[in-house]
Amino acid sequence: MMTKKQKNDIIEKFKDHPSDTGSAAVQIGLLSERINYLSEHLKNNKKDFHSRRGLLMLVNRRRSLLGYLKKNDSKKYNNILAEINTYKK
């Protein structure tokens, strides 16, 4: 799971203003971290179908937030996609 420090680091990376903790960009960053964690978990635990369902729900939530961001602020959308792709590796 994510520690408090990891969560704060992700919020710092994606926030728009000093008190931003819940914007679409921050939520996408946090969801991406959880998705990466669950993906690794499922590689080792192939029969954990409850976690697989949770992973699918997280992916769908991230996809809808990315769609919202793409529609309303395409520049930020492209920046976040670049950050997420470099963050995964």
N, C-alpha and C positions, 0 to 999 in steps of 0.2 A: 504494500500500500504506500501511499504518498505521505511523507512526513510533512510537518508544518513548515519546515524550512523550504522543502521542494515546492510546496504550494505557493509560498510567498515569493519564491524566485520566479515562478511562472507568472504570477500576477504582476510582478515588477516588469517582466519582459513584455507583456501584452497590454498593459493599461494605457489609457488615453490621457488621464489627468491624475493628480496625486491621490484622490480618494476613490478612484475607480476600482471596484472589485467585482462588478457584475455585468459589465458590458458584454456584447456578443463576442468580441475578440478575446476577452479574458475567459469566458465560458468555453470557447473553442479550444483555447490552450489547455485548460484543465481537463476537458473531455479527451483531448488527444493523449495526454499523459495517462489517463485511466485506461484508454483503449490500448495503448502500448503495453501497459502492465497486464491487462487481461489477455492480450494476445500471447504474451510469453507464458502466462499461467496455463492457457489452453494447449500450448505445445507440449507441456509436460503432463497435463491431465485431460486426455482426449475425451473421456466419458463424462466430464463435468458439464452437463447440459444446462443446468441452472445458470452457471456463469456465462455460457454461450448465449443464452437468451439475454442476459444483462448486457453483454457486449453488443449484441445486435441493437438493443434499445439505445445504447450510448452512440453507436455509429449513426443511427437514424436521427437522433437529437442533434449531433454535430452537423450532419448533412443539412438539416433544416435551418440551423443557425448560419451555415455557410451560404445557403440560398438567400436568406434574408440580407446578409452582408453584401452579397453580390448584387442584389437588386438596389440596395440603398447607398453603398459606398464601394464601388468597384476597385478603387485604388487601394483601400485598406484590405479588401478581399485578396487582391494579388499579393500584398505584403504578407498577410497572414499565411497564405498558402506556401510562400517561399520559406517563411519561418518554420512552419510545421514540417516541411520536407527536409530541411536541414536539421531540425530538432530530432527527428526520428532516427537519424543515422548516428 
